[in-house]
């Protein structure tokens, strides 16, 4: 055999070898039934504690075994209870849930009762392609969520610009869950004046003598114009800010898409959420927007209860009367329509 023919034969053999090897690798990817995930939980029973906040409450650890392939992984943890579920995307083992994160999921997504022990099924999912996920055996943990209510402070807003005038009861300031130095109020005011006072009484009150955002004990009334506001009081520096602030529902599934069609959400202090009750919806779509304008708006393109700012993300709704709740304290925000 000449050198030219030897070269051709060698090349052909090499191509056959590569093709055969690729075919066998594909068979491994499809046929390796031994691939599995070993998952473990850091606890079997758990009572969540509000005082522990961002501390770790539960760790989920896992290891993929006998895969024999170097593929990318897309992990997620699925929490389920009583027909409700929440899937959390994760990147690597272990993943730790804080007390506050896990409590929000149990109350808002799984709709469990605070203070009552419930069984929660935990499953680790590993999607190595669009069509194939490595199976894992689910584990069950007994968890007791805590009552997550924010108490109003002793301080409030009084004045003829408020709905109750100078006699009160005053509009409450709430503790800022993320900054202990701040008190926050979300209020609808009329043209007029306001002051801040303690326990609906005049023994301790603050105003602003210089109209400069700095508070003085017994200071002058604070003039305001009609609108919906967020008032933040820094109790360390004794300063305050007042800014226009509202969230609303808009869309052809509600009153319409016009400039005057917004349905206002009201701040619910104990849960630090925004709500509207008895909302009459029609078949159509809705969105949530800030200050009745389109500069900031939210929808839900994936229809998963998590808000986004993608294109074409109107939230489809069916005709009926609902309570609508939005939680802007989490990132990204979440909502429910019940």
Secondary structure, 3 states (H helix, E strand, C coil): CCHHHHHHHHHHHHHHHHHHHHHHHHHHHHHCCCCEEEEEECCCEEECCHHHCCCEEEEEEEEEECCCCCCCCCEEEEEEECCEEEEEEECCCCEEEEHHHHHHHHHHHCCCCCCCEEEEEEEEEEECCCCCEECECCEEEEEECCCCCCCEEEEEEECCCCCCHHHCCCEEEEEECCEEEEEEEEEEECCEEEEEEECCCCCCEEECCCCCCECEECCCCEEECCEEEEEEEECCCCEEEEEECCEEEEECCCCECCCCCCEECEEEHHHCEEEEEEEEECCEEEEEEECCCCCCEEECCCCCCECECCCCCCEEECCEEEEEEEECCCCCCEEEEC
